[in-house]
């Protein structure tokens, strides 16, 4: 029962996040269209050349690398948390009867 409630709350949260993302994208589209219509009526703006700008990663690469890094951190944290729970579970009521941790089994 608690699992169903948790799952329902998670689904509602994800749905709310997605709706917020859709609203943000729509606002961004409107803003871009407005800026384009205003800038098209202005005289041509000279381009600016920044030294070494061609060596910088493009925004898509930055986002992809950032999410890859975040995924690695989450994977590491998930493994660590599982190990913490395994070690600490011996302190939970009813867990005394389970086998001792591997490190103390060799003693």
N, CA, C and O of each residue as an XYZ file, in Angstrom:
428
protein
N       0.816     -1.195      0.000
C       0.000      0.000      0.000
C       0.859      1.258      0.000
O       0.621      2.183     -0.776
N       1.871      1.283      0.888
C       2.749      2.451      0.938
C       3.497      2.615     -0.371
O       3.781      3.732     -0.803
N       3.815      1.488     -1.000
C       4.516      1.527     -2.283
C       3.658      2.202     -3.346
O       4.160      2.984     -4.152
N       2.359      1.895     -3.345
C       1.455      2.513     -4.317
C       1.336      4.010     -4.075
O       1.320      4.796     -5.022
N       1.254      4.408     -2.807
C       1.159      5.839     -2.481
C       2.437      6.548     -2.914
O       2.392      7.621     -3.515
N       3.565      5.940     -2.606
C       4.846      6.528     -3.002
C       4.930      6.660     -4.513
O       5.351      7.695     -5.031
N       4.530      5.618     -5.213
C       4.574      5.639     -6.674
C       3.631      6.713     -7.230
O       3.984      7.415     -8.177
N       2.431      6.843     -6.643
C       1.482      7.870     -7.086
C       2.046      9.274     -6.886
O       1.918     10.132     -7.760
N       2.670      9.503     -5.733
C       3.260     10.824     -5.449
C       4.392     11.105     -6.433
O       4.508     12.220     -6.942
N       5.221     10.107     -6.702
C       6.317     10.285     -7.654
C       5.782     10.608     -9.047
O       6.304     11.489     -9.730
N       4.738      9.889     -9.464
C       4.155     10.136    -10.786
C       3.555     11.540    -10.869
O       3.695     12.219    -11.886
N       2.886     11.972     -9.797
C       2.324     13.327     -9.783
C       3.431     14.372     -9.831
O       3.317     15.375    -10.535
N       4.495     14.131     -9.083
C       5.617     15.061     -9.088
C       6.230     15.163    -10.476
O       6.466     16.262    -10.977
N       6.490     14.003    -11.106
C       7.073     14.002    -12.449
C       6.146     14.674    -13.458
O       6.609     15.383    -14.352
N       4.853     14.456    -13.319
C       3.883     15.093    -14.208
C       3.910     16.611    -14.033
O       3.845     17.351    -15.015
N       4.003     17.067    -12.804
C       4.067     18.502    -12.525
C       5.343     19.110    -13.094
O       5.319     20.199    -13.669
N       6.455     18.401    -12.931
C       7.727     18.880    -13.485
C       7.618     18.984    -15.003
O       8.039     19.982    -15.588
N       7.063     17.971    -15.638
C       6.939     17.983    -17.106
C       6.055     19.132    -17.578
O       6.368     19.786    -18.572
N       4.957     19.381    -16.874
C       4.078     20.503    -17.236
C       4.825     21.831    -17.109
O       4.685     22.715    -17.954
N       5.613     21.958    -16.054
C       6.420     23.163    -15.886
C       7.435     23.318    -17.004
O       7.673     24.424    -17.490
N       8.036     22.198    -17.412
C       8.992     22.232    -18.526
C       8.308     22.655    -19.813
O       8.855     23.452    -20.574
N       7.112     22.127    -20.065
C       6.371     22.485    -21.281
C       6.019     23.974    -21.285
O       6.125     24.640    -22.314
N       5.597     24.491    -20.123
C       5.264     25.916    -20.029
C       6.505     26.776    -20.261
O       6.434     27.814    -20.920
N       7.630     26.343    -19.722
C       8.884     27.085    -19.899
C       9.297     27.091    -21.363
O       9.710     28.126    -21.888
N       9.189     25.938    -22.029
C       9.538     25.874    -23.453
C       8.633     26.773    -24.288
O       9.100     27.443    -25.209
N       7.357     26.789    -23.973
C       6.429     27.639    -24.717
C       6.763     29.114    -24.499
O       6.723     29.902    -25.444
N       7.086     29.489    -23.279
C       7.476     30.876    -22.987
C       8.767     31.223    -23.721
O       8.901     32.327    -24.250
N       9.710     30.298    -23.757
C      10.976     30.535    -24.457
C      10.744     30.702    -25.956
O      11.341     31.576    -26.585
N       9.874     29.862    -26.533
C       9.553     29.999    -27.968
C       8.973     31.383    -28.257
O       9.355     32.034    -29.230
N       8.058     31.821    -27.413
C       7.441     33.144    -27.587
C       8.491     34.243    -27.474
O       8.496     35.183    -28.269
N       9.374     34.129    -26.494
C      10.428     35.123    -26.293
C      11.358     35.166    -27.505
O      11.702     36.247    -27.982
N      11.771     33.989    -28.012
C      12.668     33.936    -29.179
C      12.000     34.575    -30.388
O      12.636     35.341    -31.112
N      10.734     34.272    -30.612
C      10.015     34.874    -31.743
C       9.967     36.398    -31.611
O      10.130     37.116    -32.598
N       9.746     36.882    -30.404
C       9.692     38.330    -30.166
C      11.045     38.971    -30.424
O      11.130     40.002    -31.091
N      12.097     38.368    -29.903
C      13.441     38.912    -30.110
C      13.786     38.899    -31.595
O      14.356     39.861    -32.108
N      13.445     37.810    -32.288
C      13.737     37.738    -33.733
C      13.002     38.835    -34.488
O      13.583     39.469    -35.369
N      11.749     39.067    -34.164
C      10.993     40.090    -34.891
C      11.554     41.482    -34.625
O      11.551     42.330    -35.517
N      12.029     41.724    -33.418
C      12.604     43.032    -33.095
C      13.963     43.199    -33.754
O      14.244     44.248    -34.332
N      14.813     42.175    -33.675
C      16.163     42.303    -34.221
C      16.174     42.325    -35.748
O      17.103     42.869    -36.345
N      15.175     41.753    -36.380
C      15.126     41.781    -37.847
C      14.848     43.186    -38.370
O      15.209     43.518    -39.499
N      14.215     43.994    -37.555
C      13.912     45.359    -37.994
C      15.063     46.323    -37.711
O      15.033     47.470    -38.157
N      16.072     45.868    -36.978
C      17.225     46.716    -36.665
C      18.285     46.594    -37.754
O      18.317     45.610    -38.493
N      19.153     47.601    -37.848
C      20.255     47.480    -38.799
C      21.167     46.310    -38.396
O      21.199     45.898    -37.237
N      21.874     45.809    -39.346
C      22.748     44.659    -39.107
C      23.788     44.976    -38.042
O      24.449     46.013    -38.085
N      23.918     44.067    -37.093
C      24.900     44.223    -36.022
C      26.164     43.499    -36.456
O      26.098     42.348    -36.888
N      27.321     44.159    -36.349
C      28.555     43.492    -36.772
C      28.854     42.285    -35.875
O      28.589     42.306    -34.673
N      29.400     41.258    -36.473
C      29.738     40.069    -35.693
C      31.003     40.321    -34.884
O      31.872     41.099    -35.277
N      31.080     39.650    -33.757
C      32.222     39.791    -32.866
C      32.982     38.478    -32.895
O      32.391     37.403    -32.793
N      34.284     38.571    -33.033
C      35.119     37.377    -33.059
C      35.897     37.293    -31.754
O      36.670     38.190    -31.416
N      35.682     36.214    -31.035
C      36.403     36.002    -29.779
C      37.553     35.039    -30.030
O      37.378     34.004    -30.673
N      38.725     35.382    -29.524
C      39.856     34.478    -29.730
C      39.613     33.141    -29.025
O      39.130     33.103    -27.894
N      39.946     32.071    -29.695
C      39.839     30.698    -29.187
C      38.407     30.228    -28.947
O      38.202     29.172    -28.348
N      37.430     30.976    -29.393
C      36.032     30.586    -29.198
C      35.724     29.258    -29.895
O      34.858     28.507    -29.446
N      36.418     28.974    -30.973
C      36.179     27.731    -31.700
C      36.657     26.510    -30.915
O      36.311     25.381    -31.264
N      37.438     26.717    -29.874
C      37.948     25.608    -29.067
C      37.028     25.277    -27.885
O      37.225     24.273    -27.200
N      36.038     26.118    -27.656
C      35.089     25.881    -26.568
C      34.051     24.839    -26.996
O      33.693     24.772    -28.172
N      33.568     24.033    -26.058
C      32.523     23.070    -26.415
C      31.215     23.797    -26.702
O      30.955     24.866    -26.150
N      30.402     23.214    -27.564
C      29.114     23.846    -27.849
C      28.138     23.514    -26.711
O      28.390     22.597    -25.930
N      27.041     24.246    -26.615
C      26.100     24.029    -25.498
C      25.600     22.588    -25.383
O      25.419     22.087    -24.273
N      25.377     21.921    -26.508
C      24.912     20.528    -26.462
C      25.948     19.618    -25.797
O      25.598     18.730    -25.019
N      27.212     19.847    -26.108
C      28.286     19.048    -25.493
C      28.370     19.309    -23.992
O      28.566     18.383    -23.205
N      28.221     20.562    -23.604
C      28.287     20.906    -22.180
C      27.164     20.208    -21.416
O      27.393     19.637    -20.350
N      25.966     20.257    -21.959
C      24.820     19.617    -21.296
C      25.019     18.104    -21.239
O      24.794     17.494    -20.193
N      25.433     17.492    -22.340
C      25.632     16.042    -22.369
C      26.691     15.619    -21.357
O      26.495     14.651    -20.622
N      27.804     16.334    -21.315
C      28.873     15.996    -20.361
C      28.409     16.187    -18.919
O      28.747     15.390    -18.044
N      27.644     17.229    -18.678
C      27.151     17.498    -17.325
C      26.219     16.385    -16.856
O      26.310     15.937    -15.713
N      25.323     15.940    -17.733
C      24.403     14.867    -17.356
C      25.133     13.533    -17.229
O      24.780     12.724    -16.370
N      26.126     13.288    -18.051
C      26.935     12.071    -17.909
C      27.628     12.059    -16.548
O      27.667     11.029    -15.875
N      28.171     13.197    -16.150
C      28.840     13.311    -14.859
C      27.847     13.103    -13.713
O      28.131     12.386    -12.754
N      26.684     13.739    -13.827
C      25.661     13.587    -12.789
C      25.219     12.122    -12.675
O      24.979     11.626    -11.574
N      25.115     11.443    -13.805
C      24.746     10.024    -13.801
C      25.807      9.197    -13.071
O      25.469      8.291    -12.309
N      27.076      9.502    -13.298
C      28.155      8.787    -12.608
C      28.089      9.025    -11.102
O      28.292      8.101    -10.314
N      27.806     10.264    -10.705
C      27.697     10.580     -9.278
C      26.528      9.819     -8.661
O      26.672      9.232     -7.589
N      25.373      9.825     -9.325
C      24.204      9.117     -8.794
C      24.457      7.610     -8.694
O      24.039      6.976     -7.725
N      25.128      7.042     -9.677
C      25.448      5.618     -9.638
C      26.353      5.312     -8.453
O      26.137      4.339     -7.730
N      27.355      6.138     -8.262
C      28.274      5.954     -7.140
C      27.552      6.108     -5.807
O      27.770      5.314     -4.891
N      26.701      7.113     -5.689
C      25.961      7.343     -4.455
C      24.977      6.204     -4.173
O      24.781      5.821     -3.020
N      24.363      5.672     -5.220
C      23.423      4.559     -5.035
C      24.153      3.343     -4.487
O      23.657      2.680     -3.576
N      25.327      3.045     -5.034
C      26.127      1.917     -4.563
C      26.538      2.157     -3.111
O      26.397      1.265     -2.275
N      27.038      3.335     -2.809
C      27.475      3.681     -1.464
C      26.317      3.562     -0.466
O      26.479      2.980      0.606
N      25.156      4.111     -0.816
C      24.001      4.058      0.073
C      23.564      2.624      0.326
O      23.191      2.278      1.447
N      23.606      1.791     -0.702
C      23.286      0.376     -0.523
C      24.236     -0.288      0.456
O      23.817     -1.084      1.296
N      25.518      0.041      0.345
C      26.512     -0.520      1.258
C      26.298     -0.010      2.682
O      26.438     -0.774      3.638
N      25.959      1.270      2.834
C      25.675      1.823      4.164
C      24.482      1.107      4.779
O      24.527      0.726      5.948
N      23.420      0.920      4.011
C      22.236      0.241      4.524
C      22.536     -1.208      4.908
O      22.020     -1.714      5.904
N      23.366     -1.860      4.116
C      23.735     -3.241      4.422
C      24.466     -3.320      5.754
O      24.170     -4.191      6.572
N      25.407     -2.429      5.977
C      26.176     -2.433      7.223
C      25.287     -2.020      8.400
O      25.308     -2.668      9.447
N      24.520     -0.965      8.237
C      23.715     -0.427      9.335
C      22.472     -1.260      9.625
O      21.886     -1.124     10.699
N      22.060     -2.107      8.709
C      20.830     -2.883      8.911
C      20.914     -3.803     10.116
O      19.879     -4.195     10.655
N      22.107     -4.158     10.551
C      22.252     -5.009     11.730
C      21.752     -4.318     12.993
O      21.479     -4.983     13.992
N      21.629     -2.998     12.961
C      21.132     -2.256     14.110
C      19.611     -2.179     14.149
O      19.042     -1.752     15.154
N      18.948     -2.582     13.076
C      17.496     -2.516     13.016
C      16.882     -3.675     13.805
O      17.455     -4.765     13.843
N      15.724     -3.452     14.433
C      15.069     -4.529     15.175
C      14.780     -5.723     14.261
O      14.343     -5.558     13.122
N      15.030     -6.907     14.772
C      14.764     -8.122     14.003
C      15.876     -8.495     13.059
O      15.782     -9.526     12.392
N      16.908     -7.716     12.974
C      18.007     -7.981     12.058
C      19.163     -8.701     12.737
O      20.113     -9.106     12.067
N      19.100     -8.871     14.074
C      20.200     -9.497     14.797
C      20.432    -10.936     14.356
O      21.559    -11.431     14.383
N      19.362    -11.597     13.954
C      19.478    -13.010     13.602
C      20.141    -13.241     12.253
O      20.560    -14.356     11.943
N      20.233    -12.206     11.468
C      20.871    -12.358     10.150
C      22.374    -12.496     10.317
O      22.929    -12.162     11.364
N      23.012    -12.981      9.294
C      24.455    -13.203      9.384
C      25.200    -11.894      9.597
O      24.748    -10.826      9.185
N      26.341    -12.001     10.245
C      27.168    -10.833     10.543
C      27.770    -10.293      9.264
O      27.849    -11.008      8.265
N      28.200     -9.024      9.282
C      28.850     -8.470      8.104
C      30.081     -9.280      7.726
O      30.697     -9.923      8.576
N      30.429     -9.245      6.464
C      31.555    -10.016      5.938
C      32.841     -9.715      6.687
O      33.629    -10.627      6.936
N      33.073     -8.465      7.053
C      34.342     -8.103      7.689
C      34.485     -8.726      9.073
O      35.603     -9.026      9.492
N      33.369     -8.933      9.802
C      33.485     -9.524     11.139
C      33.336    -11.041     11.099
O      33.582    -11.691     12.114
N      32.950    -11.627      9.982
C      32.799    -13.071      9.864
C      34.143    -13.764      9.914
O      34.224    -14.918     10.335
N      35.201    -13.087      9.492
C      36.525    -13.701      9.442
C      37.208    -13.668     10.801
O      38.268    -14.274     10.959
N      36.634    -12.977     11.792
C      37.272    -12.843     13.107
C      37.217    -14.112     13.895
O      37.711    -14.162     15.021
